[in-house]
């Protein structure tokens, strides 16, 4: 027989021979959070494509904020170097800066690229719920990453301090120097690419 008693934030367990084991409840919660963070870190490291990244974003946002929507489209386009991505208010479109994605993919690890992709898609996905205040969305994105990935994760650092805190080659002031090897064209490209099979788990509901 085992008796379980909650006392002022502690879990008191008394077994059949009278032995008592006491554990702080916040330690139990911490273990649960650690397990959750390991899960999301592993998922990010194994992201295969844009849709895979977005499915993880939707799961994370729903788990953290109980928010979910369907039927979004992803567009890749060359954008000014101070614009990582944007969502058109009232639309189902997220536009990512193809130049920045290419720059990160060429110069950094797969985990770094996947972490950026998760963070930037989460940011724009939160905007898609009609939240227009940029500071509020940045705070929510950081809260999401910190909670589910840990404060020291690459995605959390980028969400808090901007991507060039991790990828200094993206710094807009350095990249505005046309003689720099890190220069990125500061204009909107006319050509764009619509990502196929994006948000595919909800496509059957789109008319």
Secondary structure by P-SEA (a helix, b strand, c coil): cbbbbbcccbbbbbcccbbbbbbbaaaaaaaaaaaaaaaaaaaaaacccaaaaaaaaaaaaaaaccccccbbbbbbbbcccccccccccccccccccaaaaaaaaacccaaaaaaaaaaaaaaaaaaaaccccaaaaaaaaaaaaaaccccccaaaaaaaccccccccccccccccccccccccccccccbbbbbcccccccccccc
